[in-house]
Amino acid sequence: MFDWERNWRGNGIIFVVLFIVAMLIYGDQPKVGATPAELVSFYHGDRTRILIAAVIFGFAVLTLLWFAAALTGVLRDAGKGGWGTAATTASTALGTIFFVIVTMNTALAYTIVSSGNIRFAAGLNDLSWVLMVLALFPAAMLIMAGSFGLWRAGLISNAWFSAGVAAMVVLLLGTTTWAGDGFWAVDGAYARFIAPIVGLAWIAVVSGFLMRSYSAVSTPDRAAVPAA
């Protein structure tokens, strides 16, 4: 028999896998201030690849929302409904930003660049980079809600709580990456790789913990999750 609750808890891992696959298929997006030739080469030349990535990324966002819903359910069952509500709110905001980014990039590949409106395309390309940095705010809130809520409920140890706080700080630092170029730019290494990798790692670890804790409890008492 298919276990829906266990599947919901594991959706964080599915999100991470789909997110990585989508990004690998999507490729290396032109950076801020890219030339018209770079924009046409990417959004028109790699049009099919971008559209495929958009579909995969859409499914990834759905799994993220399911994971957040499962996390919220665990926190509410543990008497920490406030933190659960915060997790739901954060995931909704994060999913919305992701969908806006995907919509813009898909529109660029589908019709905007091929129509010859390169100035407009350049503006949307730059805006998508900015939105990716701003998405770190709700992502940090999701980590905060999950880490504090699970810790206050006695479901994770102080060490895991500290790791969650550290991950939250890493993402919040990413929201300051507004340099014109280089490592600390919106399209630099910190915002593109370091902050997202830390966020994805947190989601995967917590999702795995939720799955294991659900499997470890007895069938009549599945709401009670043991402390880590």
N, C-alpha and C positions, 0 to 999 in steps of 0.2 A: 504493500500500500504506500502511495506517495505521501511523504511527510511535508506538508506545505510549510509549517512553521520552521522546520529545520532548513528548508530551501530558502525561505525569506532571510534567515540569519546568514546564510552563505552567499547572499547576493552581493555583499561587499567584495568578495573574492572574484565573483563573476564580473563585477564592474571594473576591477583593476585589470583583468585579462582583456576585456573588450576595449577598454580605454587604450591600453598599450597597442593592441592590434590595430585599432582605428588610427592612432598616431603614426604607426609604422607605414600603413597604407597611404595615409594623407601626405606624408613627406615633409620636406623642409620649406615651410611657408616663407615667402619674401619678407624681409625685415622692414622695419619702419623706414620710410623714405626710399623704398625700392624704385628702381627705374621702370619706365613703361615696358621695356623689353623683358625685364624680370617678371613683372606682373603677368604679361601675356604668356610668357613661357610656362609659368606655373599654373595659372588658373585656366588657361585655354589648352595648353599642351598636355596637362595632366588632368583634364576635366573628368574623365571616367573614373580615375582613381579617387579623386576628391568626392565624387558623388557616392561611390561605394563606401568610403570612410564615413560619410555623413550618416548613412543608414546604420552602420555599426555603432557609431557614436550615439545615435539616438537610442538604441537599445541599451547602451551602457548607462545613459542617464536614467532610464527606467529602472535598471537594477540598483542604481544608487539610491533612488527614492524608496525602493522596497527594503533595502538594507537599513535606511534611516527609520523606516516604519517599524522594522523588527527591533531596532535598538530602542526606539521610543516605547514599544510594548514591554521590553525587559525592564526599563527604568520605571515605568508606571507600576508594573507588578511588584517592584522593589520599594514602592512608596516614594519615588522621586519623579513624579509627574511633571514638575516644573522643568527639570533638566530634559525630560523627554520631549516636552513641547518645544524647548529651545532647539533640540536636535532636528525636529520636524521642520521648524521655521528655517533653520540654516540650510538644510538639504533642499528645501523648496527654492530658496533664493539662489543657491548654487546651481541647481538644475535649470532654473530660468536663465541665468547668465550663460550657461553652457548651450542651451537651445538657441539663444540669440546669436552666439558666436557661430554655431553650426549653420544657422539660417543665413547669416551674412556671407560666410565663405561658400556655401552652396550656391547662393544667388550669384556670387562673383563668377563661379565656374560655369554655372548653367547659362547665364545670359549677359550679365553686365559687362564683363571684359570683352566678350565677342562683339558686343554692340559698339565698341570703340570709345566708350565713356571712361577713359583712363584716369582722369582726375578724380572722378567719383569713386572709381575702383580703388585708387590709391588711398583715399580717405577712409573707406571701409576696411581696407587691409590694415591700416594703422590703428583704427578703432578696435579691431579684433585683438590686437596685441594689448591695448590698454585694458580691455575687458578681461583678458586672461589674468592680468595683475590684480584687478579689482575683485575677481572671483576668489582670490585668496582670503578676503575678509569673511565671507560666509563659510569657506572651508575651514578656517581657523575656529569659527564659532561652533561648527559641527564637532571638531576635535575637542574643544573645551567642554561642550555639553556632554559628550560621551565620556570623556576622562573624568570630569568632576562628578557626573552622575553615578557612574559605576563605582568610583572610589567612595563617595558619600554613602552609597548603598552597601558598602563592604564587599563588593564583588571582585575587586582587583586590589592588588597589594600596593604599598607606597611606592615601590620601585616602578611598577607599571604606570602608576599615576604620574610620577615624575617624568617618565618617558613621554607620556601624553602631553604634559605641560611643555616639555622641550620641543615637541613637534609643533605645538600651537605657536610657540615663539618663532620658530623657523619660518612658518607661513606668514606670521604678522610682519616679520622683517622683510619678507618678499613684497609686501605692499608698499615699501619705500623705494623700490627699484625704478627710480625716475631719472637716472643719468642719461645723458644724450647718447652715449654709446658705451660699449665695453661690458664688463662683468655685471655691473649694477644697472644696466639699462632694462627697459621693459622687454626687449628681445634678447637680453643677455643670458649668460649661463645660469645665474641664480634663479631668475624668474622662470626660465624655460625648463631647467632640469632639477636643481636642488630642491626647491620648494615643492614642486609636483611629486617628486619621488618620495619625499618625506610624507606628504599627505596620502599618497597611494599606499605606502607601507603601513601607515596607521590604520587605514580602512581595512586592509587585508588582515592585519593581526587581530583587530577587534572582531571582524567577521568570523575568523577562525575560532576565536575564543568563545563567541556566542554559539557557534555550532557545537563545539566540544562540550560546553557547559550544558547545552540542551540534551546532548546524547548521554551525559553522565547522570542525569537525574532519573528517578523512577517515573514510570508512566502516569501514576495518579498525582504526582506532585511536580509537574513540569514547570510550574511558575517559579519554583524556588531554585535559583542559580547559585552554585557554590562559589565561595570566594576563591580568587586566584592566589 
